Amino acid sequence: MKRAIFNYPKQFTTLPDYTAHAGQVVTIVRPLRSDGPDFEYDYEGELMYLIRADDGWEGHAFDSELDEEGAYQRALEELHGDDPEWAETQRIQAGDKQ
């Protein structure tokens, strides 16, 4: 199963379980059904998924609230990958002083 970082908006405070799991890496269990007699949400232009945290909590998340695990670091590497100073800083921060 795919894993992603759950980016639940900080300004949403009415669902404390969601707030407690914001920023955590979660498992994307499956897409939610948006049609048929057993629909799980009203589709309004964005897909939703059933997610599960490592502590067993399950919730629903919009596609925009899920960032692929490691996507931010890969974006930084694409932006700065050719810069030797940046690469050295990353090695030092990772504790790999070669």
C-alpha positions as CSV (number, residue, x, y, z in Angstrom):
1,M,0.0,0.0,0.0
2,K,1.1,3.5,-0.7
3,R,2.3,5.8,2.1
4,A,1.9,9.6,2.3
5,I,2.2,12.5,4.7
6,F,-1.2,13.6,6.0
7,N,-1.3,17.4,5.8
8,Y,-4.4,18.2,7.7
9,P,-4.9,22.0,7.7
10,K,-3.9,23.6,11.1
11,Q,-6.9,25.9,11.0
12,F,-9.4,23.0,11.1
13,T,-9.8,22.2,14.8
14,T,-13.2,20.5,15.0
15,L,-11.9,17.0,14.4
16,P,-9.3,16.5,17.1
17,D,-8.3,13.0,15.9
18,Y,-7.5,14.5,12.5
19,T,-5.5,17.3,14.1
20,A,-3.6,14.8,16.3
21,H,-2.5,12.9,13.2
22,A,-1.6,15.9,11.0
23,G,2.0,15.7,9.7
24,Q,2.2,11.9,10.2
25,V,3.0,9.4,7.6
26,V,-0.2,7.3,6.9
27,T,-1.1,4.4,4.7
28,I,-3.6,5.1,1.9
29,V,-5.9,2.1,2.2
30,R,-8.2,2.8,-0.7
31,P,-10.2,5.5,-2.6
32,L,-13.6,6.3,-1.1
33,R,-16.7,5.6,-3.2
34,S,-18.4,8.8,-4.5
35,D,-21.3,7.2,-6.4
36,G,-23.8,4.3,-6.1
37,P,-26.1,3.4,-3.3
38,D,-23.2,2.9,-0.8
39,F,-21.4,6.2,-1.5
40,E,-19.0,7.4,1.2
41,Y,-18.7,11.1,0.3
42,D,-20.2,13.7,-2.0
43,Y,-17.7,14.2,-4.9
44,E,-17.0,18.0,-5.3
45,G,-14.1,17.8,-7.7
46,E,-11.5,16.1,-5.5
47,L,-10.9,12.5,-4.7
48,M,-10.9,11.3,-1.1
49,Y,-9.2,8.3,0.5
50,L,-9.5,6.1,3.5
51,I,-6.2,6.5,5.4
52,R,-4.7,4.6,8.3
53,A,-2.1,5.9,10.8
54,D,0.5,3.6,12.4
55,D,-1.4,3.7,15.7
56,G,-4.5,2.1,13.9
57,W,-6.6,5.3,13.6
58,E,-8.5,5.6,10.3
59,G,-9.9,8.7,8.7
60,H,-10.8,10.2,5.4
61,A,-8.5,12.6,3.5
62,F,-8.7,14.7,0.4
63,D,-6.1,14.1,-2.3
64,S,-4.7,17.5,-1.7
65,E,-4.0,16.6,2.0
66,L,-1.7,13.7,1.1
67,D,1.9,14.3,0.0
68,E,3.8,11.3,-1.2
69,E,6.4,10.3,1.4
70,G,9.7,11.9,0.6
71,A,8.3,14.2,-2.2
72,Y,9.6,17.4,-0.4
73,Q,13.1,16.0,-0.1
74,R,13.1,14.9,-3.8
75,A,11.9,18.3,-4.9
76,L,14.8,20.0,-2.9
77,E,17.2,17.6,-4.5
78,E,15.9,18.4,-8.0
79,L,16.2,22.1,-7.3
80,H,19.7,22.0,-5.6
81,G,21.2,18.7,-6.6
82,D,24.0,20.2,-8.7
83,D,25.1,22.6,-5.9
84,P,28.1,21.0,-4.1
85,E,27.6,23.2,-1.0
86,W,24.0,22.1,-0.7
87,A,24.9,18.5,-1.1
88,E,27.6,18.8,1.6
89,T,25.1,20.4,3.9
90,Q,22.7,17.6,3.4
91,R,25.4,15.0,4.1
92,I,26.4,16.8,7.3
93,Q,22.8,17.0,8.5
94,A,22.3,13.3,7.8
95,G,25.4,12.5,9.9
96,D,27.2,11.2,6.8
97,K,30.5,13.1,6.9
98,Q,32.5,11.4,4.2
